[in-house]
Amino acid sequence: HAGLPSTVGGAEGRSDGPAPIATLRIEPADSEYLAWADNRLAGPIEVILRAGAGGDVPSDPLLPARASVPAGGSTLVARLRPPSGRSGNLQLRMQAVPGSSNARPRDVDYLPPLRGPARIDQGFGGSFSHDDVQNRHALDFAADIGTPVFAARAGRVMQVEAGFRASGIASRDNRGRANFIRILHDDGSMALYAHLAVDGVLVRVGQDVTAGQRIGLSGNTGFSTGPHLHFAVQVNRGMQLVSIPFRMRGVAPAR
């Protein structure tokens, strides 16, 4: 069984947690500073910029400021205008979430991500870890480590994580330390294939995949009680990843 956090990124072999999916870049311009968000993913994201512990920062627009950032692109989030004579550094915080709030998911018949008979260990609304909005409509398929994983729907590889090795449920920190693939569909929804094996990602960011194409190997990384594949379809709703119900050929997503 498994669950994942609302914002996930790549950790490149680190054990301290996922890296951000976007970076905040500050550029001086005359009497102001320009705050840019740089998107690291091969799909759209949304960001929100807030003033940090240092208090309010005069800006246009006023903080908190929200913006959409295209795949691999940059967006000017705000123009910062600290009062003249103010000393110290600007205190800012930026949150980023994969996906666009303009996503309009269609009713699609998904293919099973595993071949042959598969047992569902945890279904929609499972009490172990499918009890939050990100994971409520997710399926956990029992699968031995190294079991091939196939794309349930065509799309573009938006984000991957392949650097984590540990697993377990002793620490909730492991929720953000699973290897995964996120695939963006043409209607803006995103499929998540999580808890993949070490070196179990067989696709690259930006790659287009077809339904039924082999994309990875199932594993047991992150917040997990044992080898399995966690599958969910998600959208960005108000700066939060939300899992949505889906139909899957030959699978009844019971609890």
Secondary structure as UniProt FT lines:
FT   TURN            12..13
FT   STRAND          22..29
FT   TURN            30..31
FT   STRAND          32..39
FT   STRAND          45..51
FT   TURN            53..54
FT   STRAND          59..60
FT   STRAND          65..69
FT   TURN            71..72
FT   STRAND          74..80
FT   TURN            84..85
FT   STRAND          92..98
FT   TURN            101..102
FT   STRAND          109..110
FT   STRAND          120..122
FT   TURN            124..125
FT   TURN            127..129
FT   TURN            133..137
FT   STRAND          138..142
FT   TURN            145..146
FT   STRAND          148..150
FT   STRAND          155..161
FT   HELIX           172..176
FT   STRAND          180..184
FT   TURN            186..187
FT   STRAND          190..194
FT   STRAND          196..201
FT   TURN            205..206
FT   STRAND          208..209
FT   TURN            211..212
FT   STRAND          214..219
FT   STRAND          228..236
FT   STRAND          241..243
FT   STRAND          247..248
FT   TURN            249..250
//
